């Protein structure tokens, strides 16, 4: 471009989706996991009275959109990526006192 060499990039972010040269989805899954985890931490830190209906509404409106956004593009097929995203949902279920005693299986 005008005599200048074009710089090659290893990844590009467009509309919140990271595209790598290899088109791997691990980076997208990590980003979705960290955003959803931060929102879940905000909910668990600020809500003192853990009413299940309220927690469920907050989860559906604040956490779940980060997991669902561009899920068609992300569509993890490696077990490590699937387990990473499911960890957020497991962490949400631990907010309920009745469910804390149930074991989590990877």
Secondary structure, DSSP 8 states (H G I E B T S, - for coil): -TT------SEEEETTEEEETT--SHHHHHHHHHHHHHHHHHHHHH--S--HHHHHHHIIIIIHHHHHTTHHHH---SHHHHHHHHHHHHHHHTTSGGGTTS----
